[in-house]
Amino acid sequence: QGLYEEYYAAQKPRLQAQYKRGLLEGSYIELYEDGSRRLTATYRKGLRHGDCTECWPGGRPAVQAKYGDGRVDGAYEEYYRTGRLRLRCEYGGGVLRGTYEHYYDNGQLWLRAHYPLGAAKGSCECWSRDGKSAAAVVQAFGRSSADVQALRAGLGDAFTGDIVVYPKTRLEIRATVESLAP
């Protein structure tokens, strides 16, 4: 009940949390030994609720997310140690929804997919590290390519359709995808 604190051996704060009736309630802060924040979150009835930020040593954000009743619910972003955006997506009640974007560490967009109801639908696009060559990924053909194993792994288990890769420029991708639309 009340404030709970933990300290490093040098008596520097490591953790500050609030408890109510044996459950985390309110502010929760973890610190690195240098005093920079490692994790800042808010809890309600023992579950994460509200904004949550995890940081790299030195204080740059590693993950920023919104929670509702213990599940990711809203904007979710991951960052490289350099501060560049790694991943951007949105969740609703713990289920991936909307646009999912994954970036290379140089800032170039690697993958864009759409998750209207928790499963990838329609088309997604991916680009090479240099941004010049690309591939359109469409699940409308009912056949797959061995060249997309890494892409399938990156999309995760939520992507259930077959996929075909077309090496093309960005403009050719748009034309290809638009020509395949019903």
C-alpha positions in Angstrom: 0.0 0.0 0.0 1.4 3.4 -1.0 4.8 4.3 -2.4 7.3 1.5 -3.2 10.9 2.3 -3.9 14.0 0.2 -4.9 17.6 1.5 -5.0 20.8 0.5 -6.7 23.8 -0.4 -4.4 25.0 3.2 -4.5 21.6 4.3 -3.0 20.5 5.8 -6.4 16.8 5.3 -7.2 16.0 2.3 -9.4 12.2 2.0 -9.2 9.3 4.1 -7.9 5.8 2.7 -7.9 2.4 3.2 -6.2 0.4 0.4 -4.9 -3.2 0.2 -3.8 -4.7 -2.9 -2.3 -1.7 -4.9 -3.4 -1.9 -3.8 -7.1 0.1 -1.3 -9.0 -2.0 2.0 -9.1 -0.8 5.2 -10.6 2.7 6.3 -11.6 5.4 3.6 -12.3 9.0 4.8 -13.0 12.1 2.7 -13.6 15.5 4.4 -13.8 18.9 3.5 -15.2 21.9 3.7 -12.7 22.9 7.0 -14.3 19.5 8.4 -13.3 18.0 8.6 -16.8 14.5 7.1 -17.2 14.2 3.5 -18.4 10.4 3.1 -18.2 7.5 5.5 -17.4 4.0 4.1 -17.2 0.7 4.4 -15.4 -1.2 1.6 -13.9 -4.8 1.1 -13.0 -5.9 -1.9 -10.9 -2.6 -3.6 -11.6 -2.8 -3.2 -15.4 -1.0 -0.7 -17.6 -3.3 2.1 -18.6 -2.4 5.3 -20.4 0.9 6.5 -21.9 3.9 4.3 -21.5 7.5 5.2 -22.6 10.5 2.8 -22.5 13.9 4.5 -23.1 17.3 3.6 -24.2 20.2 4.3 -21.8 20.7 8.1 -22.0 17.0 8.8 -22.2 16.0 8.5 -25.9 12.7 6.8 -26.4 12.8 3.1 -27.4 9.0 2.5 -27.3 6.1 4.8 -26.9 2.6 3.3 -26.5 -0.8 3.9 -25.2 -2.5 1.2 -23.0 -6.0 0.5 -22.0 -6.7 -2.1 -19.3 -3.3 -3.9 -19.8 -3.5 -4.0 -23.6 -1.9 -1.8 -26.2 -4.7 0.5 -27.3 -3.8 3.4 -29.6 -0.6 4.6 -31.1 2.5 2.4 -30.8 6.0 3.5 -31.9 9.5 1.9 -31.6 12.7 3.8 -32.2 16.3 2.8 -32.9 19.0 3.9 -30.4 19.8 6.8 -32.8 16.3 8.2 -32.3 15.1 7.3 -35.8 11.7 5.8 -36.1 11.8 2.0 -36.4 8.1 1.0 -36.4 4.7 2.8 -36.3 1.3 1.2 -36.0 -1.9 1.4 -34.1 -3.7 -1.1 -31.8 -7.3 -1.3 -30.7 -7.9 -3.4 -27.6 -4.6 -5.2 -28.1 -5.2 -6.0 -31.8 -3.2 -4.5 -34.6 -5.3 -2.3 -36.8 -4.8 0.4 -39.4 -1.5 1.1 -41.2 1.7 -0.6 -40.1 5.0 1.0 -41.1 8.5 -0.5 -40.5 11.6 1.5 -41.3 15.3 0.8 -41.9 17.8 2.3 -39.4 18.7 4.9 -42.1 15.1 6.3 -42.0 14.0 4.6 -45.3 10.5 3.0 -45.2 10.9 -0.8 -45.5 7.3 -2.0 -45.3 3.8 -0.6 -45.2 0.9 -2.9 -44.6 -2.8 -2.5 -43.7 -4.6 -4.3 -40.9 -8.2 -3.2 -40.9 -9.4 -5.8 -38.4 -6.2 -7.4 -37.0 -5.2 -9.3 -40.2 -3.2 -7.9 -43.2 -5.6 -7.4 -46.0 -5.3 -6.0 -49.5 -1.9 -4.9 -50.4 1.3 -4.0 -48.7 4.5 -2.5 -50.1 8.2 -3.0 -49.3 11.3 -1.1 -50.3 15.0 -1.8 -50.4 17.4 -0.1 -48.0 18.3 2.5 -50.6 14.7 3.3 -51.5 15.2 2.9 -55.2 14.0 -0.6 -55.9 10.9 -2.0 -54.3 8.4 -4.8 -54.3 4.6 -4.7 -54.3 3.2 -7.5 -52.2 -0.3 -8.6 -53.1 -2.3 -11.5 -51.7 -4.8 -11.8 -54.5 -3.0 -14.5 -56.6 -3.2 -17.6 -54.4 0.5 -18.5 -54.9 3.6 -17.6 -53.0 7.3 -17.0 -53.6 10.3 -18.3 -51.6 11.8 -14.9 -51.9 9.4 -13.4 -49.3 10.2 -15.6 -46.3 11.9 -12.7 -44.4 9.0 -10.4 -45.3 6.4 -13.0 -44.0 8.4 -13.3 -40.8 8.4 -9.5 -40.5 4.6 -9.3 -40.9 4.1 -11.9 -38.2 1.4 -14.5 -37.6 -1.4 -12.1 -38.3 -0.6 -12.1 -42.0 -2.4 -15.3 -43.3 -2.7 -14.8 -47.0 -0.4 -15.9 -49.8 2.0 -13.3 -51.2 3.7 -12.6 -54.4 6.6 -10.1 -54.9 7.0 -7.9 -57.9 10.4 -6.1 -58.1 9.5 -2.6 -59.3 10.1 1.1 -58.7 7.7 3.0 -56.5 5.7 4.3 -59.4 5.5 0.9 -61.0 4.3 -0.5 -57.7 1.4 2.0 -57.5 0.4 1.2 -61.1 0.6 -2.6 -60.5 -1.5 -2.5 -57.4 -4.0 -0.1 -58.9 -4.4 -2.4 -62.0 -5.1 -5.4 -59.8 -7.8 -3.7 -57.8 -11.3 -5.2 -58.4 
